[in-house]
Amino acid sequence: SDRVTATAPVRLSVAQCFRTLSTSSESKDISAALQTLHSYLDEGPESSATAAQRADFRRAHYSRTLHFLLTNIHADWLHSFTSAQRTELWDSLFLRGPPEQALLVLMEGIGQLRWVLITERFLQSGRLADLLWSYCLQAAPCDSPQLRETLLGRVVALPDLMANRLHPNNKPLFLPQLYYPLLASAMLTALERTCQALRDGNDCSLTFVAQTLGKVCIQGHSDLVLAVMAPKLSAHTRSDMVWQRVCRKLLENVPQRWMESVLTGPDALGRIIGNLVLTNKQAQFVITHKLLLLQYKYETQVLRIILGYLAADRERRPLLIQVLRSVFQAWANPSAVKHTPLEQQLYVSKALLMSMSLLKDSELQELRSDLSLYLLQCLLGGMQSHLNSSVVRIRHMGMVVGECLSSRMNINETKLKFEYDEDEETQELLSLLSPATGEEPDPDAVNGVDSPQEPTDEVPSSTLTPYDMSGDQEISKASPPRYLRDCLETLMSSDDSVRVELSLRVAESLVRKNAFAAKEISVQMTKVLLHMENKYNINGFLVHRQAVMTALTVIDCIPVTQYLTTEFYSLNYSLRQRLDILEVLALAAQELAKPVTVKRDPSTDTTAHLTPYPGDNPVHWRQVIEKRIQSKTKRLSKGHTQPPPKATPNRYAPIAGYFFFPLLRNYDKPQVTFDLLGSDHLVLGRLIHTLGLFVHLAVNAPIAVQMGRALLDFVWSVRYHVDQMVRRSVLFAVCSVFLSMPSQNLLQDLSDQLFETRTWLADVAEGDPDADCRGLAIQSLVLLDKSLKKQLQDPQALSLES
């Protein structure tokens, strides 16, 4: 009853002020009503209201008062005020009351110029710091969780809200570049007041400030906020125990869903959080597990900061060893190598090398003594998983990491060494951990100074001038064969490495020059080349061998193609030979699909070095005269100076079936040395890619429809293969089918499969871990939708279909 008695005059007084402002036109009455409302916000002895009345007004009537002013912003008496009167009587009502209520009302009225100016003054006068401090004191009204969440959203997203309502008349203060540093300064002010309150023996709560920090960071503004806060916090926590406690509590109160964005901000780790990772399980999970094993979007510098933070303190170093074990186990997991994106595998490899580089020799020695067998099993298992991959980057990644780890751990004096092409990625991995190799000192150097050389009698260079021998060529005693059968005989039975090399180099030109002779021995020569090994270490052996086999396939298509496609599924062939067969067939099909251009090779033409006699190539006298007239005539415009290209038949289209269909036989029958649907997924991926190429080259050919239907039936069973190279090949084959088959055939022949195919492509485009697979799936969807749209818009096709 006492409370009701104390608050009743406030309610009546506020109601009387509202009536006066609504009905009166006298400026004296208007000013008196506004001053009465101000009296409930005044602090100190000059206020005419009691403390209970002021508290009741702030709790129950302040927000209602601001809403009333918002609805009367166009009143006549407001426009009759001078600028100073508006600032004193109107604006100050928004700047002196509870800041959380004022901000919510101001955000509702954004759009009016007066409201924008008041909001700008609200931010410039430090009311954000007062708002945060009111929640630190727990002196804010007993609001609901929904209201607090709304206020948090308004504070954090104020630049976005202002930009949506004021664009293009936004104020500079509302831009993210200025607002978020201002918000960071307000949080620092609230933290400074918290430290002082703790020294005075008062309790404070950092929950709202921590939520504000977390939500700002999760929305992508951690750079702007932490660039202001981190240096100040780092300086304060250098020697002040109260600041260290406040910073630790601040980060502990950050919600778990926002912890990652705070910890990965610039300069967030280190002295600011101290040993929070040891006392807070949530922070420990984020730093030691989530940022290293579940995420892979961060740059290498973030990894350095995270692992460097764990290694910087003696109490945190056991966590570094724990991280090393978990990352090592993830790197060696064969399932992770198959199913995780390549970018994530690279991220884990970097984390593993950095963790190993940060270990001390004593810690490494302890690991070797306790877990030598386990580490060796992880190393060898991880190496096997990476080297078994069909992706070159994954194999190179495994080689580099295996070399570095074996050199650093030095288990059982085991050091691995591989041959691979260095690129930016491998060089970056190597730079993360320099292998500790014991280099032998130079016997010719003592204490870094070269030992004196024995004096030698040298002839002055001025007495003998050396000849320029840069253009000299080595004279070979053997001459290259001139006939194709001699070349074949040399390749079959000769033991002379020079003659074998010369025969291999000229074999392609002999095949292309003597097509008739090549057809007589095409299959026999292809068999010899397919089984030929580089036992003499000939430079460019694989290139020349492949070129000769391609030329034989082009010259004598059907017999050679039948032989190669039959041998692909035969016994006792290595995977390299089967891949060679696919490459030769693919190159031959591409050459046959190109237009025929008759060009003579000057390097192989013996008459090219002779000076031609004018009579050897007579030109008709009319052409000579025409050329002279053309050269002397001036024209303002000229048409086509070259004749249009002549249409030539596609040599590949009539024989495309010989390339395609034999390769679809026996793919599901495992051989003793060949299991296409099992472990030999590298050959499976290359086979599907080659079949897709055959279909693509057969575009506009009558057999393309049959080939496309057969290829879709074949790849449908392996569309969810675990190997990403196989999935890429499947998607390439699907793209080839959509490009090669006419639109009407897609609807007529594949109507029952199109819905399932489109659903599968959508799943791949959304959820496949490999980026190339996702891109190919999107391209396939675009091609499919384009073909279907074109077909459905064609009235003639629709009538035929109906």
Backbone hydrogen bonds, N-H to C=O, Kabsch-Sander energy under -0.5 kcal/mol:
donor,donor_aa,acceptor,acceptor_aa,energy
5,T,1,S,-2.3
6,A,2,D,-1.9
7,T,3,R,-2.2
8,A,4,V,-1.7
11,R,7,T,-2.0
12,L,8,A,-2.4
13,S,9,P,-2.7
14,V,10,V,-2.5
15,A,11,R,-2.1
16,Q,12,L,-2.2
17,C,13,S,-2.1
18,F,14,V,-2.2
19,R,15,A,-2.0
20,T,16,Q,-2.3
21,L,17,C,-2.5
22,S,18,F,-1.5
23,T,19,R,-2.2
24,S,20,T,-2.2
30,I,26,E,-2.2
31,S,27,S,-2.6
32,A,28,K,-2.1
33,A,29,D,-2.2
34,L,30,I,-2.2
35,Q,31,S,-2.4
36,T,32,A,-1.9
37,L,33,A,-1.8
38,H,34,L,-2.0
39,S,35,Q,-1.7
40,Y,36,T,-0.7
40,Y,37,L,-0.8
41,L,38,H,-2.0
42,D,38,H,-1.0
47,S,44,G,-1.3
49,A,39,S,-0.5
54,R,50,T,-2.5
55,A,51,A,-2.4
56,D,52,A,-2.4
57,F,53,Q,-2.5
58,R,54,R,-2.3
59,R,55,A,-2.1
60,A,56,D,-2.9
61,H,56,D,-0.6
61,H,57,F,-1.8
62,Y,57,F,-1.9
65,T,61,H,-2.2
66,L,62,Y,-2.2
67,H,63,S,-2.1
68,F,64,R,-1.9
69,L,65,T,-2.3
70,L,66,L,-2.1
71,T,67,H,-1.9
72,N,68,F,-1.1
73,I,70,L,-1.0
75,A,72,N,-1.6
79,H,75,A,-1.1
80,S,76,D,-1.1
81,F,77,W,-0.5
81,F,78,L,-0.9
86,R,82,T,-2.4
87,T,83,S,-2.1
88,E,84,A,-2.2
89,L,85,Q,-3.1
90,W,85,Q,-0.6
90,W,86,R,-1.6
91,D,86,R,-2.7
92,S,87,T,-1.1
93,L,90,W,-0.9
94,F,90,W,-0.5
94,F,91,D,-1.6
95,L,91,D,-0.7
96,R,92,S,-0.9
97,G,93,L,-0.5
102,A,98,P,-1.9
103,L,99,P,-2.5
104,L,100,E,-1.7
105,V,101,Q,-2.0
106,L,102,A,-2.6
107,M,103,L,-2.3
108,E,104,L,-1.1
109,G,105,V,-1.4
111,G,112,Q,-0.6
112,Q,109,G,-1.4
116,V,112,Q,-2.0
117,L,113,L,-2.3
118,I,114,R,-2.1
119,T,115,W,-2.4
120,E,116,V,-2.2
121,R,117,L,-2.2
122,F,118,I,-2.4
123,L,119,T,-1.9
124,Q,120,E,-2.1
125,S,121,R,-1.9
126,G,123,L,-1.2
127,R,122,F,-1.6
130,D,126,G,-1.5
131,L,127,R,-2.4
132,L,128,L,-2.4
133,W,129,A,-2.5
134,S,130,D,-2.1
135,Y,131,L,-1.2
136,C,132,L,-1.5
137,L,133,W,-2.1
139,A,134,S,-1.9
140,A,134,S,-0.8
143,D,141,P,-2.6
148,R,144,S,-2.2
149,E,145,P,-2.3
150,T,146,Q,-2.1
151,L,147,L,-2.5
152,L,148,R,-2.5
153,G,149,E,-2.2
154,R,150,T,-2.1
155,V,151,L,-2.5
156,V,152,L,-2.3
157,A,153,G,-2.4
158,L,155,V,-0.6
161,L,157,A,-2.3
162,M,158,L,-2.6
163,A,159,P,-2.3
164,N,160,D,-2.1
165,R,161,L,-1.5
166,L,162,M,-2.8
167,H,163,A,-1.3
169,N,166,L,-3.7
174,F,171,K,-1.2
175,L,172,P,-1.6
178,L,175,L,-1.2
179,Y,175,L,-3.0
180,Y,176,P,-1.6
182,L,178,L,-1.3
183,L,179,Y,-2.6
184,A,180,Y,-2.4
185,S,181,P,-2.2
186,A,182,L,-2.0
187,M,183,L,-2.3
188,L,184,A,-2.2
189,T,185,S,-2.4
190,A,186,A,-2.3
191,L,187,M,-2.2
192,E,188,L,-2.5
193,R,189,T,-2.3
194,T,190,A,-1.8
195,C,191,L,-2.4
196,Q,192,E,-2.1
197,A,193,R,-2.4
198,L,194,T,-2.3
199,R,195,C,-2.0
200,D,196,Q,-1.5
201,G,198,L,-1.1
202,N,197,A,-3.0
205,S,136,C,-2.5
210,A,206,L,-2.5
211,Q,207,T,-2.4
212,T,208,F,-2.4
213,L,209,V,-2.5
214,G,210,A,-2.6
215,K,211,Q,-2.5
216,V,212,T,-2.1
217,C,213,L,-2.0
218,I,214,G,-2.4
219,Q,215,K,-1.3
220,G,217,C,-1.7
221,H,216,V,-1.9
222,S,217,C,-0.5
225,V,221,H,-1.9
226,L,222,S,-2.7
227,A,223,D,-1.4
228,V,224,L,-0.5
228,V,225,V,-1.0
229,M,225,V,-2.2
230,A,226,L,-2.3
232,K,228,V,-0.8
233,L,229,M,-3.0
234,S,230,A,-2.7
235,A,231,P,-2.0
236,H,232,K,-2.5
237,T,233,L,-2.4
238,R,235,A,-0.8
239,S,236,H,-0.6
240,D,236,H,-1.1
241,M,239,S,-0.7
244,Q,240,D,-1.8
245,R,241,M,-2.2
246,V,242,V,-2.4
247,C,243,W,-2.8
248,R,244,Q,-2.1
249,K,245,R,-2.4
250,L,246,V,-2.5
251,L,247,C,-2.1
252,E,248,R,-2.1
253,N,249,K,-1.7
254,V,251,L,-0.9
258,W,255,P,-1.7
259,M,255,P,-0.8
259,M,256,Q,-0.8
260,E,256,Q,-0.6
262,V,258,W,-1.3
263,L,259,M,-2.4
264,T,260,E,-1.9
265,G,262,V,-1.1
268,A,265,G,-1.6
274,G,270,G,-1.6
276,L,273,I,-1.6
278,L,275,N,-1.7
279,T,275,N,-0.9
279,T,276,L,-0.5
280,N,276,L,-2.5
281,K,279,T,-0.6
284,Q,280,N,-2.2
285,F,281,K,-2.3
286,V,282,Q,-2.0
287,I,283,A,-2.5
288,T,284,Q,-2.6
289,H,285,F,-1.5
290,K,285,F,-2.5
291,L,286,V,-2.6
293,L,289,H,-3.1
294,L,289,H,-0.9
294,L,290,K,-1.0
295,Q,290,K,-1.5
302,V,299,E,-0.6
303,L,299,E,-1.3
304,R,300,T,-2.1
305,I,301,Q,-2.1
306,I,302,V,-2.5
307,L,303,L,-2.6
308,G,304,R,-2.4
309,Y,305,I,-2.1
310,L,306,I,-1.6
311,A,307,L,-1.8
312,A,308,G,-1.0
316,R,313,D,-0.6
317,R,313,D,-0.9
319,L,316,R,-0.9
320,L,316,R,-1.0
321,I,317,R,-1.8
322,Q,318,P,-2.0
323,V,319,L,-2.5
324,L,320,L,-2.3
325,R,321,I,-2.1
326,S,322,Q,-2.1
327,V,323,V,-2.8
328,F,324,L,-2.5
329,Q,325,R,-2.4
330,A,326,S,-2.1
331,W,327,V,-2.5
332,A,328,F,-1.9
333,N,329,Q,-0.6
333,N,330,A,-0.6
337,V,333,N,-1.6
338,K,334,P,-1.4
339,H,335,S,-2.3
340,T,336,A,-2.0
345,Q,341,P,-1.8
346,L,342,L,-2.3
347,Y,343,E,-2.0
348,V,344,Q,-2.5
349,S,345,Q,-2.2
350,K,346,L,-2.2
351,A,347,Y,-2.2
352,L,348,V,-2.4
353,L,349,S,-2.3
354,M,350,K,-2.5
355,S,351,A,-2.4
356,M,352,L,-2.2
357,S,353,L,-2.1
358,L,354,M,-1.3
359,L,355,S,-0.5
359,L,356,M,-0.8
364,L,360,K,-2.3
365,Q,361,D,-2.5
366,E,362,S,-1.9
367,L,363,E,-2.2
368,R,364,L,-2.7
369,S,365,Q,-1.9
370,D,366,E,-2.1
371,L,367,L,-3.2
372,S,368,R,-0.6
375,L,371,L,-2.9
376,L,372,S,-2.3
377,Q,373,L,-2.3
378,C,374,Y,-2.4
379,L,375,L,-2.6
380,L,376,L,-2.7
381,G,377,Q,-2.8
382,G,378,C,-2.7
383,M,379,L,-2.3
384,Q,380,L,-2.4
385,S,381,G,-2.2
386,H,382,G,-2.2
387,L,383,M,-2.8
388,N,384,Q,-1.7
389,S,386,H,-1.0
392,V,390,S,-0.5
395,R,391,V,-1.9
396,H,392,V,-2.7
397,M,393,R,-2.3
398,G,394,I,-2.4
399,M,395,R,-2.2
400,V,396,H,-2.5
401,V,397,M,-2.4
402,G,398,G,-2.4
403,E,399,M,-2.4
404,C,400,V,-2.4
405,L,401,V,-2.8
406,S,402,G,-2.3
407,S,403,E,-2.0
408,R,404,C,-2.2
409,M,405,L,-3.2
410,N,406,S,-1.6
413,E,410,N,-1.0
414,T,411,I,-1.7
415,K,413,E,-0.6
420,Y,418,F,-0.5
422,E,420,Y,-0.5
427,Q,423,D,-2.4
428,E,424,E,-2.0
429,L,425,E,-2.0
430,L,426,T,-2.5
431,S,427,Q,-1.9
432,L,428,E,-1.0
432,L,429,L,-0.6
433,L,429,L,-0.7
433,L,430,L,-0.6
437,T,435,P,-1.5
439,E,437,T,-1.0
445,A,442,D,-1.9
446,V,449,V,-2.3
449,V,446,V,-1.8
451,S,444,D,-2.6
458,E,456,T,-0.8
463,T,460,P,-1.5
464,L,460,P,-0.6
469,M,467,Y,-0.9
472,D,469,M,-1.0
476,S,474,E,-0.6
487,C,483,Y,-2.0
488,L,484,L,-2.4
489,E,485,R,-2.6
490,T,486,D,-2.3
491,L,487,C,-2.2
492,M,488,L,-1.8
493,S,489,E,-2.4
494,S,490,T,-1.7
497,S,495,D,-0.7
500,V,496,D,-2.2
501,E,497,S,-2.2
502,L,498,V,-2.5
503,S,499,R,-2.5
504,L,500,V,-2.3
505,R,501,E,-1.9
506,V,502,L,-1.8
507,A,503,S,-1.0
510,L,506,V,-2.1
511,V,507,A,-2.3
512,R,508,E,-2.2
513,K,509,S,-1.9
514,N,510,L,-2.2
515,A,513,K,-0.7
518,A,514,N,-2.4
519,K,515,A,-2.0
520,E,516,F,-0.9
521,I,517,A,-1.0
522,S,518,A,-0.5
525,M,521,I,-2.8
526,T,522,S,-2.4
527,K,523,V,-2.2
528,V,524,Q,-2.1
529,L,525,M,-2.5
530,L,526,T,-2.5
531,H,527,K,-1.6
532,M,528,V,-0.6
532,M,529,L,-0.6
535,K,533,E,-1.8
537,N,534,N,-0.8
541,F,538,I,-1.3
544,H,540,G,-2.4
545,R,541,F,-2.6
546,Q,542,L,-2.2
547,A,543,V,-2.2
548,V,544,H,-2.3
549,M,545,R,-2.1
550,T,546,Q,-2.3
551,A,547,A,-2.3
552,L,548,V,-2.4
553,T,549,M,-2.0
554,V,550,T,-2.1
555,I,551,A,-2.4
556,D,552,L,-2.5
560,V,556,D,-1.5
561,T,557,C,-2.7
562,Q,558,I,-2.5
563,Y,559,P,-2.1
564,L,560,V,-2.6
565,T,561,T,-2.6
566,T,562,Q,-1.6
567,E,563,Y,-2.4
568,F,564,L,-1.4
569,Y,565,T,-0.5
569,Y,566,T,-0.8
570,S,567,E,-1.3
578,R,574,S,-1.9
579,L,575,L,-2.3
580,D,576,R,-2.1
581,I,577,Q,-2.0
582,L,578,R,-1.8
583,E,579,L,-2.3
584,V,580,D,-2.5
585,L,581,I,-2.3
586,A,582,L,-2.2
587,L,583,E,-2.5
588,A,584,V,-2.5
589,A,585,L,-2.3
590,Q,586,A,-2.1
591,E,587,L,-2.1
592,L,588,A,-2.5
593,A,589,A,-1.7
594,K,590,Q,-0.7
594,K,591,E,-0.7
599,K,597,T,-0.9
604,T,601,D,-1.1
605,D,601,D,-1.0
606,T,604,T,-0.6
608,A,605,D,-1.1
609,H,606,T,-0.5
610,L,607,T,-1.0
616,D,613,Y,-2.2
617,N,613,Y,-0.6
617,N,614,P,-0.7
623,Q,620,H,-0.7
624,V,620,H,-1.6
625,I,621,W,-2.1
626,E,622,R,-2.3
627,K,623,Q,-2.2
628,R,624,V,-1.9
629,I,625,I,-2.4
630,Q,626,E,-2.4
631,S,627,K,-2.0
632,K,628,R,-1.4
633,T,629,I,-1.1
651,R,592,L,-0.9
651,R,649,P,-0.8
652,Y,592,L,-0.7
655,I,652,Y,-0.9
656,A,653,A,-1.1
658,Y,655,I,-0.9
659,F,655,I,-0.9
659,F,656,A,-0.5
660,F,656,A,-2.0
661,F,657,G,-1.4
663,L,660,F,-1.0
664,L,661,F,-1.6
665,R,662,P,-1.2
667,Y,664,L,-0.6
669,K,666,N,-1.3
671,Q,674,F,-3.7
678,G,675,D,-1.0
680,D,675,D,-1.9
681,H,679,S,-1.5
684,L,680,D,-1.6
685,G,681,H,-2.5
686,R,682,L,-1.9
687,L,683,V,-2.7
688,I,684,L,-2.5
689,H,685,G,-2.1
690,T,686,R,-2.4
691,L,687,L,-2.6
692,G,688,I,-2.4
693,L,689,H,-1.9
694,F,690,T,-2.3
695,V,691,L,-2.0
696,H,692,G,-2.2
697,L,693,L,-2.4
698,A,694,F,-1.0
699,V,696,H,-1.2
700,N,740,S,-0.8
701,A,698,A,-2.0
704,A,701,A,-1.6
705,V,702,P,-0.7
707,M,703,I,-2.3
708,G,704,A,-2.7
709,R,705,V,-2.3
710,A,706,Q,-2.2
711,L,707,M,-2.4
712,L,708,G,-2.2
713,D,709,R,-1.8
714,F,710,A,-1.7
715,V,711,L,-2.6
716,W,712,L,-1.4
717,S,714,F,-0.7
718,V,715,V,-1.0
719,R,716,W,-0.8
721,H,718,V,-1.4
727,R,723,D,-1.8
728,R,724,Q,-2.4
729,S,725,M,-2.2
730,V,726,V,-2.4
731,L,727,R,-2.2
732,F,728,R,-2.4
733,A,729,S,-2.5
734,V,730,V,-2.1
735,C,731,L,-2.3
736,S,732,F,-2.3
737,V,733,A,-2.1
738,F,734,V,-2.3
739,L,735,C,-2.0
740,S,736,S,-2.0
741,M,737,V,-2.6
746,L,742,P,-1.5
747,L,743,S,-1.4
748,Q,744,Q,-2.1
749,D,745,N,-2.6
750,L,745,N,-0.8
750,L,746,L,-0.8
753,Q,750,L,-0.6
754,L,750,L,-1.4
755,F,751,S,-0.6
757,T,753,Q,-2.8
758,R,754,L,-2.7
759,T,755,F,-2.2
760,W,756,E,-2.5
761,L,757,T,-2.5
762,A,758,R,-2.2
763,D,759,T,-2.0
764,V,760,W,-2.3
765,A,761,L,-2.7
766,E,762,A,-1.3
767,G,763,D,-2.8
768,D,764,V,-2.0
774,R,770,D,-1.8
775,G,771,A,-2.3
776,L,772,D,-2.6
777,A,773,C,-2.3
778,I,774,R,-2.1
779,Q,775,G,-2.2
780,S,776,L,-2.4
781,L,777,A,-2.3
782,V,778,I,-2.3
783,L,779,Q,-2.5
784,L,780,S,-2.7
785,D,781,L,-2.7
786,K,782,V,-2.3
787,S,783,L,-2.3
788,L,784,L,-2.6
789,K,785,D,-2.5
790,K,786,K,-2.2
791,Q,787,S,-2.2
792,L,788,L,-2.7
793,Q,789,K,-1.6
794,D,791,Q,-0.9
798,L,794,D,-2.1
799,S,795,P,-2.1
800,L,796,Q,-2.1
801,E,797,A,-2.5
802,S,798,L,-2.5
